[in-house]
Amino acid sequence: MALAIDCHARQLLGWHLSRTGKASAASAALEQVRVTWYGALGRVRESFELRSDSGLVFTSRNYTRLVGGCGLKQEFIMLHCPQQNGMVERVIRTLKEQCVHRSRFESQTHALWVIGG
C-alpha cells in the first residue's frame, strides 16, 4: 500500500493498494492526491516535499520523473530509521490492527472496498 499523508494537517490525502508493490502504486497514490486536491494531473500550484524511505518504489526512474514533473521535491528518511516516517508507519499499523487482521479478503477489489469503506 502506498500512502500520501499531510504531516502538518495529519490528513490522509491519497492511497493505492497494489499486489505487486511496484512504483506504479506510489505513482497512483500521488496522482490521486493531485486530482483530489488540485483538480488536475499537471504541476502543483504549491510545492511540497514527499518524504519516504529510500525503497525501490520511491527511487525508481518513473516515480522520480513523475515527482519532478509535478514540481515536487523528494526527501528520504535515513536508512533503518522508520521513526522518521512515523506518521505513515502508524497509519499502516492501525490499518493492519483494525482492518486487515480482522478481515479475510476474497479479492483485491474486496480489500479496496473494505479498506476504503
N, C-alpha and C positions, 0 to 999 in steps of 0.2 A: 504494500500500500504506500502510495506517495501522498504526502500531506503538504499543504501550504497554510501556515498559521501566521497571523499578525501578532507578533510578540508584544507589541505595545498595547493593543486592544484586547489581547488574549481571545482572538476570534478565529475560528476555522474558516479559511477563505476558499479552499478548494481541496479536493482529494480525488484519487483514482485508484481503483483496485485492479490488479493485474495478476494473472497466473505466472507470468514469466519473469517479472522483476527487471525488465529491460528499461532503458532510458525513455521509451515511449510512455511509460506510466508517469514518470515525473513530468514529461512534456505535456501530457494530457491534464495533469493537475494544474500546471501553470497556465495552460490555455483556458481551463475553467475559471481561474482567477481573473484572467484578462477579460473574458466575456462577461462574467458575472459582475465584476467591479468596475470595468472600464468600458463595457459595451462593444468591444471590438478586439480583433486579434493584432492590431497594429502596435506601434510603440506606445508605451505607457506615458501618461502625462506627467506623473510624479514618480521619479525613480525610487526604488527601494532595493535593499540588499536581500539576497536569498542566502540564508545560512543553511548549510547541510554538512554531512560528513563527506569525506572525500572518496566515497564509493564509486564504482564504475558507472552507476546510473547518473550521478551528478557531474562526473568529469568526462563523460563521453563527448565526442565531437559534435554530435547532433544536438545534445542538450545545451552545451556551452554556446553553440552558434545561435540557438533559439533565445537563450538568455541575453546575449549581446545584441541580437537583432531587435529585442524588445526595449532596449535601452536600460537594462538592469545590470547589476553587479553581483558577482558571487563572492561569498565569504565561506571559508571552510573551517570547521572546528579542528582542534588539534587531534592528532591520532590518539586513539584509545582514551578519549575524554568525552564520553557521551553526555556527561552532565552539562557541557557547554551547549547542548541541544536539548536541554531538559524539558522544555515545554512540549516539543514533538514527542519525545520519549514517553512523557506522562500521558499524552493523549492516546498513544498506541497501547500503553499498559492498561488504561481504563477501558479502551475498546475491547481488548482481549478479555479482561475480567468481566465486564458487564454484557458482552455480546458474543464474542467468538467462542469462548469456552462454554457458554450456555446454549449454543445453537449447533445443530447438525445441518450444514448447508447441503442442499441437494444439487446445486449447480452454482456457477459464478453469478448468474442472474439472480438466484435466490439470495446469495450473500449480499449482492448490491442492494437488493430490496430491504433486507433486514438491517444492514448497516446504515443505509440512507434513511430508513424509516423514522 
